[in-house]
Amino acid sequence: MRTQDTHPTRTAWLVVAGLLAFMLLLAGCGGSSDNNENGEELTKVDKGEGQVDLISWAGYVEPEWSKPFEEKTGCKVNNKVAGTSDEMVSLMRTGQYDGVSASGNATARLVEGGDVAPVNVSLVPNYKTIFSDLKNQPYNTFEGVHYGIPHGRGANLLMWNTNDVKPAPKSWGVILNPKEAAKYKGKISAYDDPIYIADAAVYLKMHEPKLGIENPYELNEEQFEAAVNLLKEQRPFVGEYWSEAAKQISAFAGGDNAVGTTWQYQYFELKGAGKPVAASPASQGFLPEEGATGWSDTWMISSSAKHPNCMYMWMNWVVSPKVNAEIAEFFGEAPAQTLACEHTANPNFCKEYHAEEPAFWKRVYYWQTPLADCDNGSSDCKDYNDWVQAWTSIKG
Amino acid sequence: MSRRLANLFHGRPHLQVGALLAGPIGWLVIGYLGSLLVLLIAAFWTVDPLSGEVIRGLSFENIETLVNEPVYRTIIGRTVLIAALVTVTDAVLAFPIAFYMAKVASRRGKAVLVVAVLLPLWSSYLVKVYSWRTMLGAGGVINWALAPLGLHGPGFGNTAVWLVMSYLWLPYMILPIYAGLERIPGSLISASEDLGASPFTTFRRVILPLAFPAVVAGSIFTFALTLGDYITPRLVSNNQFIGNVIFNNISNNLPFASALALVPIVVMVAYLLVARRLGAFEHI
């Protein structure tokens, strides 16, 4: 009996050992082959491949404009909505998608990682009429090579409950200056992401000129330290850090939070539900005095795109005047396409969103990936890893 | 074909067992242990600060950061402490319920209670956490109920995390204890009474020692589930758990996220070793 019992055990061990060896072999092979270079630019857009797989922000790919695209090109649109830039980067790294609507705090990471390919803008006819201050920006053009098609832009908002916060704040100081923020202890809402450190840098750029902050995403040791310390001082007054829009909406609707940084999506939702909220600058026509962080999103094509022709057609479609106007109005952002302003349902839309005023956008600091390489040539800036670590220590 | 296959296996017990086990063991080794192994190895890699690419080489940088930065010690301490509190709370709440289910309730009452315990597991985790969020909020039902007494609810914070987690994982504690108590023969309790033991003594000297391994088994669930959760802390507090920091690092610094993921593994292995000494696995 006993000898028979030990044999299956030995067999099992043999199976385990064999499988382990097999796995290590697989791991060894995998390691050498995933070093792909950035894909080649397309030279000509051919017939579509029948489908296109996208990653996008909520509200960027809606049936109102994706259905007509499918009918026109025969490319079926499969969309995956991502909640954060980090999520977009990890999804793109799977190589299973053709393109992504990346914000500036994801683009550099995608380019550095070889996850996206250069875009041949001559194959995107609508690119010509895109606002020129959106072209050749550090978050969509790298070493003179275009990596995407600008889609739309906006500024992050300061939102407040009009019953609790009087008079209407004109500066981020209401949540970032410790003296003023103390008044709203436990009622402040802050964005739960390392990129929020840039909001503190924007505030310091104006109020602590000695620090010499130029770009809030390129901070040296001293500037970074100051921004992080400001947020550490803010920490005890923060009622809630939000990362999901739904969480912030419920906090404002239930009266837990009274003032904080937000996106127009939450503002529109709360406004639509009849809550007493006001915000800058969505359609109100002003920015807080310091300016604001914001976003300028770019459609990028994957370096391992399986449907590049459909992707090129999609990139051209989203910046075509009518569609770009539709998206901008649906989402609540300024369109990237100059000709879109003639097609908006609200004739004043472009005016309200300052789409055609470059001076307004000079004070909006679009999200950008913090890199060690600063623009001024030195490499003593804090990189995104440092930002993530600092964010952990701010929240504690 | 099938005949040749049958002939091949005939009289070869090793081959039979091997073919039978290859699938499940393959899953266990490659899919489960394999990914753990990769995680373990990745913890010793680093990320190149300029390109963001993973450098595959042995380095203790991540472990050093974990040990030297006080913020990580705070976060690990907080996570383990709340996991322990949730476990104790659930054990205290679950025991009487499980005891009533196993030894007192009628057959019908038992069925009703089992369904009542299982029912919360049928609804989505997020729905439950968001409901708690609404209840704990400034204008929520808890503050409303406490207002006439001149009291305030706990609001959002560690207390809220403790409350919500205790609620979420309670069924995972009740069910093992119920199963453990079911197995204790009624005759043992009668015998104890016949020998003159008071109900309390019977509980302390007969029921508790026999049911204790079941409590430990349940505590493995509640402890591990709390240790790994990151959504509840995000929704009802501003405080970070180990899982939140892993989540924040996963896309830009996978090696550091892996290093952090080792912490719950080490804690759980220690916990399981203690649990084994306490006899939690004797009846498996």
Interface residues (C-beta under 8 A of the other chain):
Chain A: Q4 H7 P8 T11 A12 L14 V15 V16 L19 L20 F22 M23 A27 G31 D86 E87 V89 S90 R109 E112 G113 D192 P194 V238 G239 E240 Y241 S243 A246 K247 S250 A251 G254 G255 D256 L371 A372 D373 S379 D383 Y384 N385 V388 Q389 W391 T392 S393 K395 G396
Chain B: P13 H14 V17 G18 L21 A22 I25 G26 V29 I30 G34 V38 V47 P49 L50 S51 G52 E53 R56 T65 E69 V71 Y72 T74 I75 Y130 R133 T134 G137 A138 G139 G140 F156 R234 L235 N238 N239 Q240 V245 N248 N249 I250 S251 N252 N253
